[in-house]
């Protein structure tokens, strides 16, 4: 399974998002730090979930990072996160 | 306390604003680090940059220090603020400027 699919599956299971978009941006970082042959290093996530309501940005990112710990341990290098609660403005879709 | 943790702890506690980053404020080696540098420079913030590429133990250690898997990481008065996305969102909403001012950090006011 591609990393993007694993990311989607883990976030879906852990956060039951209302909206989610996972984009593999690894190719944009070819030759830069953290990039490696085969890609799957740089991702951008936009996610809207009830779980984020009332939580700080730091807490929201920690929720996402914790669900993806195995991915970070296996070569995920960079993760841009936009995490919103329902009703909040979302820029990244 | 390991050497790396001692180095990190010292940097966080002896600098009002410290950015753990790849490269230096003058020569960022990563786009995410570079974005935070641009924001801090735009606001005229005096800060200490720590280049994690200089020390593999610090590079791993800073991820453990705040249980945060990525770099850059910004600390203000000993408090972990966040990475690139959080700093950028706080800057764009004006929260970063307010937060820094409340912490007693001098922030350059944007020209009218």
N, CA and C atoms of all chains as a GROMACS GRO file, in nm:
protein
  615
    1UNK      N    1   0.085  -0.120   0.000
    1UNK     CA    2   0.000   0.000   0.000
    1UNK      C    3   0.088   0.124   0.000
    2UNK      N    4   0.055   0.219  -0.081
    2UNK     CA    5   0.133   0.344  -0.086
    2UNK      C    6   0.119   0.416   0.048
    3UNK      N    7   0.221   0.495   0.081
    3UNK     CA    8   0.216   0.564   0.210
    3UNK      C    9   0.095   0.656   0.220
    4UNK      N   10   0.060   0.721   0.110
    4UNK     CA   11  -0.056   0.810   0.114
    4UNK      C   12  -0.182   0.734   0.154
    5UNK      N   13  -0.194   0.610   0.106
    5UNK     CA   14  -0.311   0.530   0.141
    5UNK      C   15  -0.307   0.487   0.288
    6UNK      N   16  -0.186   0.456   0.335
    6UNK     CA   17  -0.174   0.419   0.477
    6UNK      C   18  -0.206   0.540   0.566
    7UNK      N   19  -0.156   0.658   0.525
    7UNK     CA   20  -0.186   0.779   0.601
    7UNK      C   21  -0.337   0.801   0.606
    8UNK      N   22  -0.400   0.789   0.490
    8UNK     CA   23  -0.546   0.809   0.485
    8UNK      C   24  -0.617   0.710   0.575
    9UNK      N   25  -0.575   0.583   0.569
    9UNK     CA   26  -0.641   0.479   0.647
    9UNK      C   27  -0.625   0.505   0.797
   10UNK      N   28  -0.505   0.542   0.838
   10UNK     CA   29  -0.480   0.562   0.981
   10UNK      C   30  -0.555   0.684   1.034
   11UNK      N   31  -0.558   0.790   0.955
   11UNK     CA   32  -0.629   0.910   0.999
   11UNK      C   33  -0.780   0.888   0.998
   12UNK      N   34  -0.827   0.811   0.901
   12UNK     CA   35  -0.970   0.780   0.896
   12UNK      C   36  -1.010   0.700   1.018
   13UNK      N   37  -0.929   0.599   1.052
   13UNK     CA   38  -0.961   0.514   1.166
   13UNK      C   39  -0.952   0.593   1.296
   14UNK      N   40  -0.852   0.682   1.306
   14UNK     CA   41  -0.828   0.748   1.433
   14UNK      C   42  -0.909   0.874   1.456
   15UNK      N   43  -0.950   0.940   1.349
   15UNK     CA   44  -1.012   1.072   1.365
   15UNK      C   45  -1.149   1.085   1.299
   16UNK      N   46  -1.188   0.984   1.224
   16UNK     CA   47  -1.317   0.988   1.155
   16UNK      C   48  -1.341   1.124   1.090
   17UNK      N   49  -1.254   1.163   1.000
   17UNK     CA   50  -1.263   1.298   0.943
   17UNK      C   51  -1.388   1.317   0.856
   18UNK      N   52  -1.438   1.438   0.858
   18UNK     CA   53  -1.550   1.475   0.771
   18UNK      C   54  -1.497   1.506   0.633
   19UNK      N   55  -1.378   1.565   0.630
   19UNK     CA   56  -1.311   1.598   0.504
   19UNK      C   57  -1.164   1.563   0.521
   20UNK      N   58  -1.105   1.503   0.419
   20UNK     CA   59  -0.962   1.477   0.429
   20UNK      C   60  -0.901   1.473   0.289
   21UNK      N   61  -0.783   1.532   0.279
   21UNK     CA   62  -0.710   1.529   0.153
   21UNK      C   63  -0.563   1.505   0.184
   22UNK      N   64  -0.508   1.399   0.128
   22UNK     CA   65  -0.367   1.366   0.149
   22UNK      C   66  -0.296   1.376   0.016
   23UNK      N   67  -0.196   1.463   0.009
   23UNK     CA   68  -0.125   1.485  -0.116
   23UNK      C   69   0.022   1.448  -0.097
   24UNK      N   70   0.073   1.365  -0.187
   24UNK     CA   71   0.215   1.329  -0.188
   24UNK      C   72   0.290   1.437  -0.266
   25UNK      N   73   0.369   1.516  -0.194
   25UNK     CA   74   0.445   1.624  -0.258
   25UNK      C   75   0.593   1.589  -0.268
   26UNK      N   76   0.623   1.460  -0.254
   26UNK     CA   77   0.764   1.419  -0.250
   26UNK      C   78   0.840   1.465  -0.373
   27UNK      N   79   0.774   1.459  -0.489
   27UNK     CA   80   0.842   1.494  -0.613
   27UNK      C   81   0.887   1.639  -0.614
   28UNK      N   82   0.817   1.725  -0.537
   28UNK     CA   83   0.855   1.867  -0.534
   28UNK      C   84   0.985   1.889  -0.459
   29UNK      N   85   1.029   1.786  -0.387
   29UNK     CA   86   1.148   1.801  -0.303
   29UNK      C   87   1.263   1.716  -0.354
   30UNK      N   88   1.255   1.672  -0.479
   30UNK     CA   89   1.359   1.587  -0.535
   30UNK      C   90   1.496   1.652  -0.519
   31UNK      N   91   1.590   1.576  -0.463
   31UNK     CA   92   1.725   1.626  -0.447
   31UNK      C   93   1.746   1.710  -0.322
   32UNK      N   94   1.637   1.745  -0.253
   32UNK     CA   95   1.652   1.824  -0.130
   32UNK      C   96   1.666   1.731  -0.011
   33UNK      N   97   1.684   1.792   0.105
   33UNK     CA   98   1.702   1.715   0.227
   33UNK      C   99   1.584   1.625   0.254
   34UNK      N  100   1.614   1.501   0.291
   34UNK     CA  101   1.509   1.409   0.330
   34UNK      C  102   1.450   1.332   0.213
   35UNK      N  103   1.468   1.387   0.092
   35UNK     CA  104   1.416   1.316  -0.024
   35UNK      C  105   1.501   1.192  -0.048
   36UNK      N  106   1.438   1.090  -0.100
   36UNK     CA  107   1.513   0.969  -0.134
   36UNK      C  108   1.449   0.905  -0.256
   37UNK      N  109   1.526   0.822  -0.320
   37UNK     CA  110   1.476   0.751  -0.438
   37UNK      C  111   1.349   0.675  -0.400
   38UNK      N  112   1.248   0.687  -0.483
   38UNK     CA  113   1.123   0.619  -0.451
   38UNK      C  114   1.022   0.709  -0.382
   39UNK      N  115   1.070   0.824  -0.337
   39UNK     CA  116   0.976   0.924  -0.284
   39UNK      C  117   0.912   0.883  -0.153
   40UNK      N  118   0.784   0.920  -0.140
   40UNK     CA  119   0.706   0.890  -0.019
   40UNK      C  120   0.769   0.952   0.105
   41UNK      N  121   0.814   1.075   0.092
   41UNK     CA  122   0.881   1.141   0.203
   41UNK      C  123   0.809   1.268   0.249
   42UNK      N  124   0.747   1.339   0.155
   42UNK     CA  125   0.688   1.470   0.185
   42UNK      C  126   0.538   1.466   0.153
   43UNK      N  127   0.455   1.500   0.252
   43UNK     CA  128   0.310   1.495   0.233
   43UNK      C  129   0.245   1.621   0.288
   44UNK      N  130   0.129   1.650   0.232
   44UNK     CA  131   0.048   1.761   0.282
   44UNK      C  132  -0.091   1.706   0.312
   45UNK      N  133  -0.140   1.735   0.431
   45UNK     CA  134  -0.269   1.683   0.475
   45UNK      C  135  -0.361   1.799   0.509
   46UNK      N  136  -0.479   1.794   0.457
   46UNK     CA  137  -0.586   1.883   0.501
   46UNK      C  138  -0.694   1.794   0.562
   47UNK      N  139  -0.734   1.824   0.683
   47UNK     CA  140  -0.826   1.734   0.752
   47UNK      C  141  -0.922   1.813   0.840
   48UNK      N  142  -1.049   1.779   0.830
   48UNK     CA  143  -1.152   1.841   0.913
   48UNK      C  144  -1.216   1.730   0.995
   49UNK      N  145  -1.214   1.748   1.127
   49UNK     CA  146  -1.269   1.643   1.213
   49UNK      C  147  -1.324   1.704   1.342
   50UNK      N  148  -1.428   1.640   1.393
   50UNK     CA  149  -1.485   1.684   1.522
   50UNK      C  150  -1.380   1.676   1.633
   51UNK      N  151  -1.287   1.583   1.618
   51UNK     CA  152  -1.187   1.561   1.724
   51UNK      C  153  -1.102   1.685   1.750
   52UNK      N  154  -1.098   1.777   1.654
   52UNK     CA  155  -1.013   1.895   1.670
   52UNK      C  156  -1.084   2.010   1.743
   53UNK      N  157  -1.215   1.999   1.759
   53UNK     CA  158  -1.290   2.109   1.821
   53UNK      C  159  -1.239   2.135   1.962
   54UNK      N  160  -1.215   2.261   1.991
   54UNK     CA  161  -1.172   2.300   2.124
   54UNK      C  162  -1.027   2.271   2.153
   55UNK      N  163  -0.953   2.224   2.054
   55UNK     CA  164  -0.812   2.191   2.075
   55UNK      C  165  -0.721   2.295   2.008
   56UNK      N  166  -0.606   2.316   2.068
   56UNK     CA  167  -0.508   2.409   2.014
   56UNK      C  168  -0.445   2.350   1.888
   57UNK      N  169  -0.374   2.436   1.815
   57UNK     CA  170  -0.303   2.386   1.696
   57UNK      C  171  -0.205   2.276   1.735
   58UNK      N  172  -0.134   2.300   1.845
   58UNK     CA  173  -0.035   2.203   1.889
   58UNK      C  174  -0.101   2.069   1.919
   59UNK      N  175  -0.213   2.072   1.988
   59UNK     CA  176  -0.283   1.948   2.023
   59UNK      C  177  -0.334   1.877   1.898
   60UNK      N  178  -0.381   1.954   1.802
   60UNK     CA  179  -0.431   1.893   1.677
   60UNK      C  180  -0.318   1.823   1.602
   61UNK      N  181  -0.206   1.892   1.592
   61UNK     CA  182  -0.093   1.832   1.521
   61UNK      C  183  -0.043   1.708   1.594
   62UNK      N  184  -0.046   1.714   1.727
   62UNK     CA  185  -0.001   1.598   1.803
   62UNK      C  186  -0.091   1.478   1.780
   63UNK      N  187  -0.220   1.501   1.767
   63UNK     CA  188  -0.312   1.391   1.738
   63UNK      C  189  -0.275   1.325   1.606
   64UNK      N  190  -0.252   1.406   1.504
   64UNK     CA  191  -0.216   1.354   1.372
   64UNK      C  192  -0.081   1.282   1.377
   65UNK      N  193   0.018   1.349   1.437
   65UNK     CA  194   0.152   1.291   1.442
   65UNK      C  195   0.152   1.156   1.514
   66UNK      N  196   0.074   1.148   1.621
   66UNK     CA  197   0.073   1.023   1.698
   66UNK      C  198   0.017   0.908   1.615
   67UNK      N  199  -0.085   0.936   1.536
   67UNK     CA  200  -0.144   0.831   1.453
   67UNK      C  201  -0.048   0.786   1.343
   68UNK      N  202   0.046   0.874   1.309
   68UNK     CA  203   0.137   0.845   1.198
   68UNK      C  204   0.278   0.815   1.246
   69UNK      N  205   0.291   0.778   1.371
   69UNK     CA  206   0.424   0.755   1.428
   69UNK      C  207   0.503   0.651   1.347
   70UNK      N  208   0.437   0.543   1.308
   70UNK     CA  209   0.506   0.438   1.232
   70UNK      C  210   0.556   0.491   1.098
   71UNK      N  211   0.481   0.583   1.040
   71UNK     CA  212   0.522   0.639   0.911
   71UNK      C  213   0.648   0.725   0.929
   72UNK      N  214   0.651   0.805   1.035
   72UNK     CA  215   0.771   0.885   1.062
   72UNK      C  216   0.891   0.794   1.086
   73UNK      N  217   0.864   0.679   1.149
   73UNK     CA  218   0.974   0.587   1.179
   73UNK      C  219   1.024   0.514   1.055
   74UNK      N  220   0.948   0.521   0.947
   74UNK     CA  221   0.985   0.446   0.826
   74UNK      C  222   1.005   0.537   0.705
   75UNK      N  223   1.049   0.659   0.730
   75UNK     CA  224   1.091   0.741   0.618
   75UNK      C  225   1.005   0.861   0.585
   76UNK      N  226   0.889   0.875   0.650
   76UNK     CA  227   0.813   0.999   0.633
   76UNK      C  228   0.896   1.113   0.692
   77UNK      N  229   0.921   1.214   0.610
   77UNK     CA  230   1.020   1.315   0.648
   77UNK      C  231   0.954   1.449   0.679
   78UNK      N  232   0.853   1.482   0.602
   78UNK     CA  233   0.790   1.613   0.620
   78UNK      C  234   0.640   1.599   0.603
   79UNK      N  235   0.567   1.664   0.692
   79UNK     CA  236   0.422   1.655   0.690
   79UNK      C  237   0.365   1.793   0.716
   80UNK      N  238   0.308   1.852   0.612
   80UNK     CA  239   0.237   1.979   0.630
   80UNK      C  240   0.094   1.946   0.670
   81UNK      N  241   0.048   2.007   0.779
   81UNK     CA  242  -0.083   1.972   0.834
   81UNK      C  243  -0.170   2.095   0.842
   82UNK      N  244  -0.289   2.086   0.786
   82UNK     CA  245  -0.393   2.185   0.816
   82UNK      C  246  -0.506   2.108   0.881
   83UNK      N  247  -0.527   2.132   1.008
   83UNK     CA  248  -0.627   2.057   1.084
   83UNK      C  249  -0.734   2.153   1.134
   84UNK      N  250  -0.855   2.132   1.091
   84UNK     CA  251  -0.965   2.222   1.126
   84UNK      C  252  -1.080   2.145   1.190
   85UNK      N  253  -1.151   2.214   1.277
   85UNK     CA  254  -1.276   2.159   1.329
   85UNK      C  255  -1.388   2.202   1.234
   86UNK      N  256  -1.498   2.130   1.237
   86UNK     CA  257  -1.610   2.169   1.149
   86UNK      C  258  -1.648   2.315   1.170
   87UNK      N  259  -1.671   2.386   1.060
   87UNK     CA  260  -1.710   2.526   1.068
   87UNK      C  261  -1.595   2.623   1.060
   88UNK      N  262  -1.475   2.574   1.077
   88UNK     CA  263  -1.359   2.662   1.066
   88UNK      C  264  -1.317   2.674   0.920
   89UNK      N  265  -1.253   2.787   0.889
   89UNK     CA  266  -1.209   2.809   0.752
   89UNK      C  267  -1.098   2.709   0.717
   90UNK      N  268  -1.105   2.658   0.597
   90UNK     CA  269  -1.004   2.566   0.546
   90UNK      C  270  -0.949   2.624   0.418
   91UNK      N  271  -0.817   2.631   0.410
   91UNK     CA  272  -0.755   2.691   0.293
   91UNK      C  273  -0.710   2.588   0.190
   92UNK      N  274  -0.677   2.468   0.238
   92UNK     CA  275  -0.596   2.379   0.157
   92UNK      C  276  -0.670   2.282   0.067
   93UNK      N  277  -0.800   2.295   0.047
   93UNK     CA  278  -0.870   2.194  -0.035
   93UNK      C  279  -0.882   2.240  -0.180
   94UNK      N  280   2.136   1.310   3.201
   94UNK     CA  281   2.098   1.381   3.078
   94UNK      C  282   2.210   1.364   2.974
   95UNK      N  283   2.173   1.323   2.856
   95UNK     CA  284   2.274   1.305   2.751
   95UNK      C  285   2.327   1.441   2.706
   96UNK      N  286   2.440   1.440   2.637
   96UNK     CA  287   2.497   1.564   2.589
   96UNK      C  288   2.398   1.640   2.502
   97UNK      N  289   2.334   1.568   2.408
   97UNK     CA  290   2.242   1.634   2.316
   97UNK      C  291   2.127   1.700   2.392
   98UNK      N  292   2.073   1.626   2.488
   98UNK     CA  293   1.962   1.683   2.564
   98UNK      C  294   2.007   1.804   2.645
   99UNK      N  295   2.128   1.797   2.697
   99UNK     CA  296   2.181   1.910   2.773
   99UNK      C  297   2.200   2.031   2.681
  100UNK      N  298   2.250   2.006   2.560
  100UNK     CA  299   2.269   2.115   2.463
  100UNK      C  300   2.134   2.179   2.430
  101UNK      N  301   2.035   2.094   2.404
  101UNK     CA  302   1.901   2.143   2.369
  101UNK      C  303   1.841   2.220   2.485
  102UNK      N  304   1.847   2.160   2.602
  102UNK     CA  305   1.788   2.221   2.720
  102UNK      C  306   1.851   2.358   2.747
  103UNK      N  307   1.982   2.364   2.731
  103UNK     CA  308   2.052   2.490   2.753
  103UNK      C  309   2.009   2.596   2.651
  104UNK      N  310   1.998   2.554   2.524
  104UNK     CA  311   1.959   2.649   2.420
  104UNK      C  312   1.818   2.702   2.444
  105UNK      N  313   1.728   2.613   2.485
  105UNK     CA  314   1.589   2.651   2.506
  105UNK      C  315   1.574   2.744   2.626
  106UNK      N  316   1.657   2.719   2.728
  106UNK     CA  317   1.638   2.794   2.853
  106UNK      C  318   1.719   2.922   2.860
  107UNK      N  319   1.820   2.935   2.773
  107UNK     CA  320   1.904   3.055   2.781
  107UNK      C  321   1.875   3.155   2.669
  108UNK      N  322   1.785   3.119   2.578
  108UNK     CA  323   1.747   3.211   2.472
  108UNK      C  324   1.597   3.237   2.478
  109UNK      N  325   1.558   3.363   2.468
  109UNK     CA  326   1.414   3.393   2.470
  109UNK      C  327   1.344   3.328   2.352
  110UNK      N  328   1.408   3.332   2.236
  110UNK     CA  329   1.350   3.273   2.116
  110UNK      C  330   1.459   3.189   2.049
  111UNK      N  331   1.430   3.062   2.030
  111UNK     CA  332   1.528   2.974   1.966
  111UNK      C  333   1.458   2.888   1.862
  112UNK      N  334   1.521   2.879   1.746
  112UNK     CA  335   1.467   2.800   1.636
  112UNK      C  336   1.563   2.686   1.603
  113UNK      N  337   1.517   2.564   1.625
  113UNK     CA  338   1.592   2.447   1.580
  113UNK      C  339   1.556   2.425   1.433
  114UNK      N  340   1.657   2.427   1.350
  114UNK     CA  341   1.632   2.432   1.206
  114UNK      C  342   1.740   2.357   1.129
  115UNK      N  343   1.715   2.339   1.000
  115UNK     CA  344   1.817   2.282   0.912
  115UNK      C  345   1.885   2.398   0.839
  116UNK      N  346   2.014   2.410   0.860
  116UNK     CA  347   2.087   2.524   0.809
  116UNK      C  348   2.090   2.634   0.914
  117UNK      N  349   2.126   2.752   0.869
  117UNK     CA  350   2.136   2.867   0.960
  117UNK      C  351   2.036   2.973   0.917
  118UNK      N  352   2.007   3.069   1.004
  118UNK     CA  353   1.916   3.177   0.962
  118UNK      C  354   1.964   3.246   0.834
  119UNK      N  355   2.095   3.254   0.814
  119UNK     CA  356   2.148   3.316   0.693
  119UNK      C  357   2.134   3.224   0.572
  120UNK      N  358   2.150   3.091   0.595
  120UNK     CA  359   2.144   2.994   0.487
  120UNK      C  360   2.059   2.873   0.525
  121UNK      N  361   1.928   2.890   0.525
  121UNK     CA  362   1.841   2.775   0.555
  121UNK      C  363   1.861   2.666   0.450
  122UNK      N  364   1.861   2.541   0.497
  122UNK     CA  365   1.883   2.428   0.406
  122UNK      C  366   1.754   2.351   0.380
  123UNK      N  367   1.642   2.408   0.419
  123UNK     CA  368   1.514   2.339   0.406
  123UNK      C  369   1.407   2.444   0.393
  124UNK      N  370   1.310   2.420   0.305
  124UNK     CA  371   1.208   2.520   0.280
  124UNK      C  372   1.123   2.552   0.401
  125UNK      N  373   1.099   2.450   0.484
  125UNK     CA  374   1.015   2.472   0.602
  125UNK      C  375   1.090   2.558   0.705
  126UNK      N  376   1.217   2.526   0.725
  126UNK     CA  377   1.299   2.610   0.814
  126UNK      C  378   1.306   2.751   0.758
  127UNK      N  379   1.321   2.762   0.627
  127UNK     CA  380   1.333   2.893   0.564
  127UNK      C  381   1.209   2.978   0.583
  128UNK      N  382   1.091   2.914   0.582
  128UNK     CA  383   0.967   2.990   0.602
  128UNK      C  384   0.963   3.052   0.741
  129UNK      N  385   1.005   2.976   0.841
  129UNK     CA  386   1.002   3.029   0.977
  129UNK      C  387   1.105   3.140   0.993
  130UNK      N  388   1.221   3.124   0.933
  130UNK     CA  389   1.323   3.229   0.933
  130UNK      C  390   1.266   3.357   0.873
  131UNK      N  391   1.198   3.343   0.761
  131UNK     CA  392   1.141   3.461   0.694
  131UNK      C  393   1.042   3.535   0.785
  132UNK      N  394   0.960   3.457   0.855
  132UNK     CA  395   0.860   3.518   0.944
  132UNK      C  396   0.928   3.589   1.060
  133UNK      N  397   1.024   3.522   1.123
  133UNK     CA  398   1.092   3.582   1.237
  133UNK      C  399   1.169   3.707   1.194
  134UNK      N  400   1.233   3.698   1.078
  134UNK     CA  401   1.308   3.814   1.028
  134UNK      C  402   1.214   3.929   0.994
  135UNK      N  403   1.100   3.896   0.933
  135UNK     CA  404   1.002   3.999   0.898
  135UNK      C  405   0.955   4.074   1.022
  136UNK      N  406   0.940   3.999   1.131
  136UNK     CA  407   0.892   4.059   1.255
  136UNK      C  408   1.006   4.122   1.336
  137UNK      N  409   1.128   4.110   1.284
  137UNK     CA  410   1.241   4.171   1.353
  137UNK      C  411   1.274   4.106   1.486
  138UNK      N  412   1.244   3.977   1.497
  138UNK     CA  413   1.266   3.905   1.622
  138UNK      C  414   1.415   3.870   1.637
  139UNK      N  415   1.468   3.895   1.755
  139UNK     CA  416   1.603   3.847   1.786
  139UNK      C  417   1.592   3.702   1.831
  140UNK      N  418   1.659   3.613   1.760
  140UNK     CA  419   1.646   3.472   1.795
  140UNK      C  420   1.777   3.398   1.770
  141UNK      N  421   1.790   3.286   1.839
  141UNK     CA  422   1.905   3.199   1.821
  141UNK      C  423   1.865   3.085   1.728
  142UNK      N  424   1.940   3.066   1.623
  142UNK     CA  425   1.918   2.950   1.536
  142UNK      C  426   2.011   2.838   1.578
  143UNK      N  427   1.958   2.716   1.585
  143UNK     CA  428   2.040   2.599   1.612
  143UNK      C  429   2.031   2.507   1.490
  144UNK      N  430   2.144   2.486   1.425
  144UNK     CA  431   2.147   2.404   1.304
  144UNK      C  432   2.158   2.257   1.342
  145UNK      N  433   2.047   2.183   1.325
  145UNK     CA  434   2.048   2.042   1.368
  145UNK      C  435   2.135   1.957   1.275
  146UNK      N  436   2.167   2.009   1.157
  146UNK     CA  437   2.251   1.933   1.065
  146UNK      C  438   2.396   1.926   1.114
  147UNK      N  439   2.429   2.011   1.211
  147UNK     CA  440   2.564   2.010   1.267
  147UNK      C  441   2.586   1.895   1.366
  148UNK      N  442   2.478   1.836   1.416
  148UNK     CA  443   2.492   1.739   1.524
  148UNK      C  444   2.378   1.637   1.514
  149UNK      N  445   2.411   1.514   1.476
  149UNK     CA  446   2.308   1.411   1.456
  149UNK      C  447   2.234   1.382   1.586
  150UNK      N  448   2.304   1.394   1.700
  150UNK     CA  449   2.237   1.367   1.828
  150UNK      C  450   2.135   1.475   1.861
  151UNK      N  451   2.169   1.600   1.827
  151UNK     CA  452   2.073   1.708   1.849
  151UNK      C  453   1.956   1.695   1.752
  152UNK      N  454   1.986   1.653   1.630
  152UNK     CA  455   1.881   1.637   1.529
  152UNK      C  456   1.776   1.536   1.575
  153UNK      N  457   1.822   1.425   1.633
  153UNK     CA  458   1.725   1.328   1.687
  153UNK      C  459   1.672   1.375   1.821
  154UNK      N  460   1.761   1.433   1.900
  154UNK     CA  461   1.724   1.472   2.036
  154UNK      C  462   1.612   1.575   2.041
  155UNK      N  463   1.611   1.665   1.944
  155UNK     CA  464   1.508   1.769   1.949
  155UNK      C  465   1.371   1.709   1.917
  156UNK      N  466   1.370   1.600   1.840
  156UNK     CA  467   1.242   1.533   1.814
  156UNK      C  468   1.188   1.466   1.941
  157UNK      N  469   1.280   1.414   2.020
  157UNK     CA  470   1.238   1.350   2.145
  157UNK      C  471   1.203   1.453   2.251
  158UNK      N  472   1.273   1.566   2.248
  158UNK     CA  473   1.261   1.668   2.354
  158UNK      C  474   1.117   1.714   2.370
  159UNK      N  475   1.051   1.738   2.258
  159UNK     CA  476   0.911   1.784   2.264
  159UNK      C  477   0.815   1.684   2.203
  160UNK      N  478   0.865   1.560   2.182
  160UNK     CA  479   0.782   1.458   2.119
  160UNK      C  480   0.716   1.515   1.993
  161UNK      N  481   0.802   1.566   1.907
  161UNK     CA  482   0.756   1.630   1.783
  161UNK      C  483   0.844   1.577   1.670
  162UNK      N  484   0.785   1.520   1.566
  162UNK     CA  485   0.865   1.439   1.473
  162UNK      C  486   0.938   1.516   1.365
  163UNK      N  487   0.917   1.645   1.357
  163UNK     CA  488   0.974   1.719   1.243
  163UNK      C  489   1.048   1.844   1.290
  164UNK      N  490   1.126   1.897   1.198
  164UNK     CA  491   1.204   2.019   1.215
  164UNK      C  492   1.162   2.112   1.102
  165UNK      N  493   1.147   2.238   1.125
  165UNK     CA  494   1.188   2.322   1.237
  165UNK      C  495   1.099   2.312   1.360
  166UNK      N  496   1.153   2.360   1.472
  166UNK     CA  497   1.079   2.372   1.596
  166UNK      C  498   1.114   2.506   1.660
  167UNK      N  499   1.010   2.581   1.696
  167UNK     CA  500   1.030   2.714   1.755
  167UNK      C  501   0.995   2.711   1.904
  168UNK      N  502   1.085   2.769   1.984
  168UNK     CA  503   1.063   2.779   2.128
  168UNK      C  504   1.070   2.925   2.170
  169UNK      N  505   0.977   2.964   2.257
  169UNK     CA  506   0.976   3.100   2.311
  169UNK      C  507   0.972   3.090   2.462
  170UNK      N  508   1.071   3.148   2.526
  170UNK     CA  509   1.079   3.148   2.673
  170UNK      C  510   1.060   3.006   2.728
  171UNK      N  511   1.125   2.912   2.665
  171UNK     CA  512   1.122   2.775   2.714
  171UNK      C  513   1.002   2.694   2.670
  172UNK      N  514   0.909   2.757   2.602
  172UNK     CA  515   0.785   2.689   2.563
  172UNK      C  516   0.790   2.650   2.415
  173UNK      N  517   0.755   2.527   2.386
  173UNK     CA  518   0.748   2.482   2.248
  173UNK      C  519   0.624   2.542   2.180
  174UNK      N  520   0.646   2.611   2.071
  174UNK     CA  521   0.536   2.679   2.002
  174UNK      C  522   0.481   2.593   1.889
  175UNK      N  523   0.571   2.533   1.810
  175UNK     CA  524   0.524   2.448   1.701
  175UNK      C  525   0.625   2.447   1.588
  176UNK      N  526   0.581   2.388   1.477
  176UNK     CA  527   0.663   2.380   1.358
  176UNK      C  528   0.619   2.483   1.256
  177UNK      N  529   0.656   2.461   1.133
  177UNK     CA  530   0.634   2.559   1.027
  177UNK      C  531   0.487   2.595   1.009
  178UNK      N  532   0.400   2.493   1.002
  178UNK     CA  533   0.258   2.522   0.978
  178UNK      C  534   0.198   2.607   1.088
  179UNK      N  535   0.229   2.571   1.213
  179UNK     CA  536   0.170   2.641   1.326
  179UNK      C  537   0.223   2.784   1.333
  180UNK      N  538   0.353   2.801   1.314
  180UNK     CA  539   0.411   2.936   1.318
  180UNK      C  540   0.350   3.022   1.206
  181UNK      N  541   0.337   2.963   1.086
  181UNK     CA  542   0.283   3.040   0.975
  181UNK      C  543   0.136   3.078   1.000
  182UNK      N  544   0.057   2.984   1.050
  182UNK     CA  545  -0.084   3.015   1.077
  182UNK      C  546  -0.096   3.122   1.185
  183UNK      N  547  -0.012   3.112   1.288
  183UNK     CA  548  -0.016   3.212   1.395
  183UNK      C  549   0.027   3.349   1.343
  184UNK      N  550   0.126   3.349   1.255
  184UNK     CA  551   0.171   3.476   1.196
  184UNK      C  552   0.060   3.538   1.111
  185UNK      N  553  -0.002   3.456   1.027
  185UNK     CA  554  -0.102   3.508   0.935
  185UNK      C  555  -0.225   3.561   1.008
  186UNK      N  556  -0.256   3.502   1.123
  186UNK     CA  557  -0.373   3.547   1.198
  186UNK      C  558  -0.339   3.661   1.294
  187UNK      N  559  -0.209   3.689   1.310
  187UNK     CA  560  -0.166   3.793   1.403
  187UNK      C  561  -0.143   3.742   1.545
  188UNK      N  562  -0.176   3.614   1.567
  188UNK     CA  563  -0.159   3.558   1.702
  188UNK      C  564  -0.012   3.554   1.745
  189UNK      N  565   0.075   3.530   1.649
  189UNK     CA  566   0.217   3.518   1.684
  189UNK      C  567   0.270   3.651   1.737
  190UNK      N  568   0.232   3.760   1.667
  190UNK     CA  569   0.276   3.890   1.709
  190UNK      C  570   0.224   3.922   1.849
  191UNK      N  571   0.097   3.893   1.872
  191UNK     CA  572   0.037   3.918   2.003
  191UNK      C  573   0.106   3.834   2.111
  192UNK      N  574   0.127   3.708   2.080
  192UNK     CA  575   0.188   3.615   2.175
  192UNK      C  576   0.328   3.663   2.214
  193UNK      N  577   0.408   3.698   2.112
  193UNK     CA  578   0.545   3.740   2.139
  193UNK      C  579   0.547   3.868   2.222
  194UNK      N  580   0.460   3.960   2.187
  194UNK     CA  581   0.453   4.086   2.262
  194UNK      C  582   0.417   4.060   2.407
  195UNK      N  583   0.321   3.970   2.429
  195UNK     CA  584   0.281   3.937   2.565
  195UNK      C  585   0.395   3.872   2.643
  196UNK      N  586   0.482   3.802   2.570
  196UNK     CA  587   0.596   3.737   2.634
  196UNK      C  588   0.713   3.833   2.655
  197UNK      N  589   0.694   3.958   2.612
  197UNK     CA  590   0.799   4.058   2.632
  197UNK      C  591   0.905   4.056   2.524
  198UNK      N  592   0.873   3.992   2.411
  198UNK     CA  593   0.966   3.988   2.298
  198UNK      C  594   0.937   4.107   2.206
  199UNK      N  595   1.042   4.182   2.171
  199UNK     CA  596   1.022   4.298   2.084
  199UNK      C  597   0.983   4.252   1.944
  200UNK      N  598   0.873   4.307   1.893
  200UNK     CA  599   0.824   4.275   1.759
  200UNK      C  600   0.819   4.404   1.678
  201UNK      N  601   0.877   4.400   1.560
  201UNK     CA  602   0.873   4.516   1.473
  201UNK      C  603   0.732   4.534   1.420
  202UNK      N  604   0.680   4.654   1.435
  202UNK     CA  605   0.546   4.680   1.382
  202UNK      C  606   0.555   4.696   1.231
  203UNK      N  607   0.462   4.633   1.162
  203UNK     CA  608   0.461   4.644   1.017
  203UNK      C  609   0.440   4.789   0.977
  204UNK      N  610   0.513   4.831   0.873
  204UNK     CA  611   0.498   4.967   0.825
  204UNK      C  612   0.355   4.989   0.780
  205UNK      N  613   0.304   5.104   0.818
  205UNK     CA  614   0.165   5.141   0.797
  205UNK      C  615   0.112   5.105   0.662
   0.00000   0.00000   0.00000
